[in-house]
Amino acid sequence: MLARVIAGEGTRVPAGAPVLVLRNFDLERRVVAFERAADSLAAREVDARSRGAASDVARLAAAREEVSATLAALRGRLEQLTF
């Protein structure tokens, strides 16, 4: 979906400047879901550290890293929607 036109017809823009922004609501929802998952895993990891549960800490840290990597990729895809 077209979200915003930054430069109107006939407007001169510098090379590489964005001229329009698209929105992908499904992608935006996925970003929010992965942000929540990363926050939840981080909180659980802190809790496990405070309890001294080393195996839980390692498992949660690995899961958080995986979710964070996916989140970074999704955010990259969102950035590609600006032209």
C-alpha positions in Angstrom: 0.0 0.0 0.0 1.3 3.5 -0.8 1.8 5.3 2.5 3.3 8.6 1.5 4.5 10.4 -1.6 7.5 12.5 -0.5 8.1 14.3 -3.7 5.3 15.4 -6.0 5.2 15.2 -9.8 7.8 17.5 -11.3 9.6 18.1 -8.0 13.4 17.9 -8.2 15.0 15.7 -5.6 18.7 14.9 -5.0 20.0 11.6 -6.2 19.2 8.9 -3.8 16.6 10.9 -1.9 13.4 9.0 -1.0 10.4 9.9 -3.1 7.7 7.5 -1.8 7.1 5.1 1.1 5.1 1.8 0.8 3.5 0.0 3.8 3.2 -3.7 4.3 0.9 -4.2 7.3 1.7 -8.0 7.5 5.4 -7.2 7.7 4.8 -4.5 10.3 2.8 -6.9 12.4 5.6 -9.5 12.2 8.1 -6.9 13.3 6.0 -6.1 16.4 5.6 -9.7 17.2 9.3 -10.4 17.0 10.0 -7.3 19.1 7.7 -8.6 21.8 9.3 -12.1 21.6 12.8 -10.6 21.9 11.8 -8.5 24.9 10.1 -11.5 26.6 13.1 -13.7 26.0 15.4 -11.0 27.4 13.3 -10.7 30.5 13.2 -14.4 31.0 17.0 -14.6 30.5 17.5 -11.9 33.2 15.3 -13.9 35.5 17.2 -17.1 34.9 20.5 -15.3 35.6 19.1 -14.0 38.9 18.2 -17.6 39.8 21.6 -18.9 38.8 20.1 -21.3 36.2 23.0 -21.4 33.8 21.4 -23.9 31.4 18.3 -21.8 31.1 20.4 -18.7 30.5 22.2 -20.4 27.6 19.0 -21.7 26.1 17.2 -18.4 26.4 20.2 -16.4 25.1 20.4 -18.6 22.0 16.7 -18.2 21.4 16.9 -14.4 21.9 19.8 -14.2 19.4 17.8 -16.2 16.8 14.7 -14.0 17.3 16.9 -10.8 17.2 18.5 -12.0 13.9 15.1 -12.5 12.4 13.9 -9.2 13.7 16.9 -7.4 12.1 16.1 -9.1 8.8 12.5 -8.0 9.0 13.5 -4.4 9.8 15.7 -4.5 6.8 12.8 -5.5 4.7 10.8 -2.6 6.1 13.5 -0.2 5.2 13.4 -1.4 1.6 9.9 -0.1 1.3 11.2 3.5 1.0 12.1 4.4 -2.5 
